Amino acid sequence: MTAPMTLPIARQGNAIPIVGFGTSPLTGGMSPDIVVAALKAGYRHIDTGRKYGTEGAVGDGMRASGLPREDIFLTTKVSHEHLKADDFAKSVDASLAALKLDYIDLLLIHWPSPDIDMKVTMPALAKAKQQGKARMIGVANFTTRLLDEAVAACPEPLVALQAEYHPFLDQTKLLAAARRHKLAFIAYCPLGRGRLFDDPVLNDIAKARGRSVAQIALRWSVQQDVAPIPFSSNPQRIADNFNVFDFELSDEEMKRISALKRADGRVANPVGRVPGGWD
Ligand SMILES: NC(=O)c1ccc[n+]([C@@H]2O[C@H](COP(=O)([O-])OP(=O)(O)OC[C@H]3O[C@@H](n4cnc5c(N)ncnc54)[C@H](OP(=O)(O)O)[C@@H]3O)[C@@H](O)[C@H]2O)c1
């Protein structure tokens, strides 16, 4: 059995292509060529954010690929400094202008902030959907408590949660909360931003399977119905990371990989950004 190529969105009979492409390079810029390489390799889900400064390159790459707009699932995000209603709307308009697109497939709140007011922010997010600027809406980096509050305060259904997830980080509670709220789970830093590559267990499984460590980690995610969005600047690695649909990890391999979780596994953790901390 091979995994499905898409992750259903329970609420809307819609689907997210299960392996997406991240576009937040830590160093250097993002060129449209990288986005074209990802689309050529088969990715149909591209993740960007207002904060990354890559929306222009992403939009240009989408057009340069020659693919019809509706074949690509495009996510962008509103940053935590713009969660008040007017700022929020301006940020969405700036994203659409930078992308040179007339709609976003999935619009996310990028991070919560200590002074987030759900009664203001969630209607602002919903408004982008009601105005047709975003087909679907969701949140990123919300904890279980913030998720409950967001779902209760949002006039439109949320369909997705994006959060850090890879074998070094236990997200059992957050996954359960996302499932309870019928949210698709999108995993950022699915390669632990490069930290996974020296791990002996992952290397052992990769060697036994004739696969790369990245493919093993991404397949582990896909088999949990979680959508990873790896980034690479290298066309060979971009293609390699997408090639995870023709093998299946055994239950024992899945358990060995899940057992790699560790207390210091979190990669993205801006100080003071998450009200009340991660628990
Ligand atoms: N919502 C949020 O707050 C949030 C936060 C962080 C990230 N994100 C999103 O998630 C995406 C992915 O996260 P990320 O880029 O931080 O981390 P990542 O995808 O876990 O790791 C990317 C790193 O792994 C390397 N790499 C990729 N494939 C490889 C392979 N097959 N073999 C060896 N090295 C490989 C890349 O280097 P090379 O370029 O040299 O291949 C790059 O340094 C981002 O681009 C962004 O779109 C969202």
The ligand as a MOL file (V3000), in Angstrom:
LIG
                    3D

  0  0  0     0  0            999 V3000
M  V30 BEGIN CTAB
M  V30 COUNTS 48 52 0 0 0
M  V30 BEGIN ATOM
M  V30 1 N 4.7880 28.3790 10.2990 0
M  V30 2 C 5.9940 28.5860 10.7680 0
M  V30 3 O 6.1950 29.2590 11.7980 0
M  V30 4 C 7.1860 27.9910 10.0700 0
M  V30 5 C 8.4220 27.9500 10.7370 0
M  V30 6 C 9.5170 27.3740 10.0660 0
M  V30 7 C 9.3470 26.8790 8.7710 0
M  V30 8 N 8.1370 26.9680 8.1360 0 CHG=1
M  V30 9 C 7.9460 26.4520 6.7490 0
M  V30 10 O 8.4360 25.1250 6.7060 0
M  V30 11 C 9.4040 25.0080 5.6620 0
M  V30 12 C 10.4130 23.9290 6.0030 0
M  V30 13 O 11.1070 24.2240 7.2080 0
M  V30 14 P 12.6630 24.5920 7.2200 0
M  V30 15 O 13.0450 25.0390 5.8470 0
M  V30 16 O 12.9260 25.5140 8.3350 0 CHG=-1
M  V30 17 O 13.3580 23.2090 7.6290 0
M  V30 18 P 13.4720 21.7380 6.9720 0
M  V30 19 O 12.6260 21.6320 5.7540 0
M  V30 20 O 13.2500 20.7950 8.1070 0
M  V30 21 O 15.0140 21.6570 6.5970 0
M  V30 22 C 15.5590 22.4070 5.5510 0
M  V30 23 C 17.0570 22.1570 5.5440 0
M  V30 24 O 17.3170 20.7850 5.2310 0
M  V30 25 C 18.2160 20.7000 4.1230 0
M  V30 26 N 17.7490 19.5910 3.2810 0
M  V30 27 C 16.5400 19.4990 2.6590 0
M  V30 28 N 16.4170 18.3240 2.0250 0
M  V30 29 C 17.5740 17.6510 2.2410 0
M  V30 30 C 18.0620 16.3810 1.8420 0
M  V30 31 N 17.3060 15.5590 1.0970 0
M  V30 32 N 19.3150 16.0250 2.2340 0
M  V30 33 C 20.0830 16.8580 2.9750 0
M  V30 34 N 19.6850 18.0710 3.3820 0
M  V30 35 C 18.4320 18.4760 3.0210 0
M  V30 36 C 18.1440 22.0190 3.4160 0
M  V30 37 O 19.4220 22.3640 2.8850 0
M  V30 38 P 19.6570 22.4930 1.2700 0
M  V30 39 O 18.9400 23.7450 0.8730 0
M  V30 40 O 21.1430 22.6310 1.1840 0
M  V30 41 O 19.1300 21.2460 0.6440 0
M  V30 42 C 17.7750 22.9960 4.5200 0
M  V30 43 O 18.9450 23.4680 5.1600 0
M  V30 44 C 9.9730 26.4270 5.5630 0
M  V30 45 O 10.7020 26.6050 4.3490 0
M  V30 46 C 8.7180 27.2450 5.7000 0
M  V30 47 O 8.0130 27.2660 4.4690 0
M  V30 48 C 7.0410 27.4770 8.7810 0
M  V30 END ATOM
M  V30 BEGIN BOND
M  V30 1 1 1 2
M  V30 2 2 2 3
M  V30 3 1 2 4
M  V30 4 1 4 5
M  V30 5 2 4 48
M  V30 6 2 5 6
M  V30 7 1 6 7
M  V30 8 2 7 8
M  V30 9 1 8 9
M  V30 10 1 8 48
M  V30 11 1 9 10
M  V30 12 1 9 46
M  V30 13 1 10 11
M  V30 14 1 11 12
M  V30 15 1 11 44
M  V30 16 1 12 13
M  V30 17 1 13 14
M  V30 18 2 14 15
M  V30 19 1 14 16
M  V30 20 1 14 17
M  V30 21 1 17 18
M  V30 22 2 18 19
M  V30 23 1 18 20
M  V30 24 1 18 21
M  V30 25 1 21 22
M  V30 26 1 22 23
M  V30 27 1 23 24
M  V30 28 1 23 42
M  V30 29 1 24 25
M  V30 30 1 25 26
M  V30 31 1 25 36
M  V30 32 1 26 27
M  V30 33 1 26 35
M  V30 34 2 27 28
M  V30 35 1 28 29
M  V30 36 1 29 30
M  V30 37 2 29 35
M  V30 38 1 30 31
M  V30 39 2 30 32
M  V30 40 1 32 33
M  V30 41 2 33 34
M  V30 42 1 34 35
M  V30 43 1 36 37
M  V30 44 1 36 42
M  V30 45 1 37 38
M  V30 46 2 38 39
M  V30 47 1 38 40
M  V30 48 1 38 41
M  V30 49 1 42 43
M  V30 50 1 44 45
M  V30 51 1 44 46
M  V30 52 1 46 47
M  V30 END BOND
M  V30 END CTAB
M  END
